[in-house]
Amino acid sequence: GAGVSQSPRYKVAKRGQDVALRCDPISGHVSLFWYQQALGQGPEFLTYFQNEAQLDKSGLPSDRFFAERPEGSVSTLKIQRTQQEDSAVYLCASSLTTRDSYNEQFFGPGTRLTVL
Amino acid sequence: GENVEQHPSTLSVQEGDSAVIKCTYSDSASNYFPWYKQELGKRPQLIIDIRSNVGEKKDQRIAVTLNKTAKHFSLHITETQPEDSAVYFCAASVYSSASKIIFGSGTRLSIRP
């Protein structure tokens, strides 16, 4: 079936503008993660959902970052009043949670955000 | 929290030679260590992983080793080929589908023809 998809693939925003990034996980996947990947760096964890519940948001860098997954499927990462340091690739990953086992996190292609 | 250090940051090897990437982690609670390959402009893809109850795992030309006591783990690629050129990330996590992955900073591997 289809993998994780993200939209838009590229977003250019002026400093101070609000942006919304969308993630469509693999159908049936319970767990959804957002990561931020700065140029030349490894992905850094932002937040985690299990179904519609946001269980960990410890990686969100400031209160300008907000994520939701209201129906336990599609997720949106919103960044308010964007700053230049927000420029990065935002990766979404999903995994099929089963009890007492590990399921691979499948990554989407990412959204490259450039803040001017 | 967990911190993963990775080196070297860049690595160039002759085609056919071996490549080794080394990582360390800080949190003894981590018990799952995946390795990802990311080609330019593409998504990270899992290439091999190892759990802390295993010291070594091999899959064709790729092998990973883990020294739990020293908190070291390594990726070994033998008989390198041009298609192995990419950025490789080591990572640490807890063996659970609810666990975030902590990534190293990456190694850019180039294979010289």
Interface residues (C-beta under 8 A of the other chain):
Chain A: V30 S31 F33 Y35 G40 Q41 G42 P43 E44 F45 Y48 Q50 L55 D56 G59 L91 S95 L96 T97 T98 S101 Y102 N103 E104 Q105 F107 G108 P109 G110
Chain B: V4 Q6 Y32 P34 K42 R43 P44 Q45 L46 F89 A91 Y95 S96 S97 A98 K100 I101 I102 F103 G104 S105 G106
